[in-house]
Amino acid sequence: MMDALLERLIERHPEEAEQIALQFRNNPVFRSICEEMEIAEQAMGRWKDVPARAAEYEEIFNGLSSEFRACLAHRGQHAQKG
């Protein structure tokens, strides 16, 4: 399941493939964010017939997506400095 999740993330963000793979394998916080994004996205689909509920999961997903991007940006800055 983890490999499938990693593959989906890389398919969605091919420009960040190397960084995603590195963080996913070495950063448990990043991996947790990715897993939670997956759960929220699945929940949005399950609740699509109840717009208010789907919107709650969309808000969660969007927050996690921001954390996901922040992790990639933060790590990228360190790579550029080092």
C-alpha positions in Angstrom: 0.0 0.0 0.0 2.8 2.4 0.8 4.4 1.9 -2.6 1.1 2.5 -4.3 0.6 5.8 -2.3 4.2 6.9 -3.2 3.5 6.1 -6.9 0.3 8.2 -6.9 2.0 11.1 -5.2 4.8 11.0 -7.8 2.3 10.8 -10.7 0.5 13.9 -9.3 3.7 15.8 -8.8 6.3 14.5 -11.3 8.4 17.7 -11.0 9.0 16.8 -7.3 9.4 13.0 -7.8 12.9 12.8 -6.3 12.1 15.0 -3.3 8.8 13.2 -2.6 10.5 9.8 -2.7 13.3 10.9 -0.4 11.0 12.5 2.1 8.4 9.7 2.0 11.1 7.1 2.8 13.0 9.1 5.4 10.6 11.5 7.1 7.8 9.9 9.2 6.0 13.2 9.6 5.9 13.7 5.8 4.8 10.1 5.3 2.0 10.6 7.8 0.8 13.8 6.0 0.7 11.8 2.8 -1.3 9.0 4.4 -3.7 11.5 5.9 -4.2 13.3 2.6 -5.1 9.9 1.0 -7.6 9.2 3.7 -9.2 12.7 3.4 -9.4 12.3 -0.4 -11.1 9.0 -0.1 -13.5 10.4 2.4 -14.4 13.3 0.0 -15.4 10.7 -2.6 -17.4 8.7 -0.1 -19.3 11.8 1.1 -19.8 13.4 -2.3 -23.6 13.0 -2.0 -23.5 15.0 1.3 -21.9 18.3 0.2 -21.4 19.7 3.7 -19.6 16.6 4.9 -17.5 16.4 1.7 -16.5 20.0 2.2 -15.2 19.2 5.7 -12.9 16.6 4.2 -11.9 18.9 1.4 -10.9 21.5 4.0 -8.8 18.9 5.8 -7.3 17.7 2.5 -6.4 21.3 1.6 -4.7 21.9 4.9 -2.7 18.7 4.5 -1.8 19.7 1.0 -0.4 22.9 2.3 1.7 21.0 4.8 2.8 18.6 2.1 4.0 21.5 -0.1 5.7 23.2 2.9 7.6 20.0 3.7 8.9 19.8 0.1 9.8 23.5 0.0 11.5 23.4 3.4 13.6 20.4 2.4 14.3 21.9 -1.0 15.7 25.1 0.7 18.1 23.0 2.8 19.2 21.0 -0.3 20.0 24.3 -2.1 22.0 25.7 0.9 24.0 22.5 1.5 
